Amino acid sequence: QVQLVESGGGLVQAGGSLRLSCVASGSIFSITSMGWYRQAPGKQRELVADITPAGSVSIMHYTDSVKGRFTISRDNAKNTVYLQMNSLKPEDTAVYYCKWVRSNRDAYWGQGTQVTVSS
């Protein structure tokens, strides 16, 4: 099992920044991808960004609406994945979840952290 704990959410004005953290513990092995998702009220959960280790580098992917504003990164030594969010917009308001996936496709989710952007 992998336990994930997100933090860093909060209330921010439009144009502001937040950095989310997702700390993993437990049986952390054979992880093939780590990602951030979000779910706004009345909407489906959507992928925001993910990062896939590929040897000595990482491959990042972003949904179009956050490209140029959000950056996903990881710190292997701390078993942590970050989401730096800049130029926040009211439409970024949602609960943000991190998800880690093993090579056998087992997926683990955190409990979520609320991000609210006021206009």
N, C-alpha and C positions, 0 to 999 in steps of 0.2 A: 504494500500500500504506500501511496504517496499522499502526504498531507500538504495542502497549500493554504497559505494565509496571505490575503491581500491587505494592503494599507495604503494610505496616502490620499484617499478621496476627501471631498469636502465641498464647501461652497466657495465659488470664485466668480468674479465679474467677467463679463465677456472681454476677451483679449488677454486674460490672465493665463497663468500656467499652473500645472500640478504635475507631480511625479508620483506615479503609482509603483508600488513594490509588491512582488509576489515571492514569498520565501517558501521553499520546499523542504520537507523533512521526510524521514522514513526510508523506504527502499528506492533510492534514486539511482536507477541504472537503466540502461537501454532506452533512454529518453530520446525520441526522434524529433520532437517539436514542442515548442512552448508558445503559447499564444494568449492574446488578450481579446476578449469578447465583450460586448455590451448589450444591454437590453433596456430599452426605454419603455415607459408605460404603454400598454396596448400594442406593442410591437414585438416582432420575433427577435430572438437573440441573434446578433450578427458578429462576424469576425471583424476585428479592428486591425490587428497586426499579428504576425507570427514570425518566429525565428527558428531556423532549422540549422543545427550544427552540421557542418560539412568539412570534416577534417579540421584544419587549422583556421578555417573561416566560418562565417555564419551567413546564411541567406535570409534576408528579411523580405517580408511581403506586407503590403498595406492596402486597406480598402481605399478606394479613390477619394472618398470624402475627407480623409485625414492625411493624405500625402502632402509632404512639405510642412506639416504642423506637428505630427507625432513621430516619436522615435522609440523603437523597441531595442532593448539591449539586454545583455545577460552578464552576470558575474559568476563564473563557475565556482570560484573559491567560496562564495557565500550562498551558493545554491539559490540564486535570486535572479528574477527577471524584472526588468523595469519598463515602464511606459512613460516617457517624458511627453507631456501634452502642452503645447504652446498655442497661442492665438485661439484660445478656446471660444467656442460659439454656443449659444443656447441650445442648439440642436445636438450638442455633444452630451447633454444631460442624460444620464442613464446609470444603471448599476453596471459596474465593470467587473468582469470575472476573468481569472486566469485559468488556463487549461494546459496540462502537460499530457503528452501522449507517448506511450511506450512503443517499441518496435512491434510488439504483438497486438497493437491497436487498443490496448487498455487506455482509458482516458480518465483523468483526475481533474476535478474542479475545485476551486476555492469557494468561499462563502459569498464573495462579492463585496465591493466597496462602492458607496454612492458618490457620484460626481454630479454636482448641480452647478450650472452656469447661468448666472442672472444677466439679463439684458440691461 
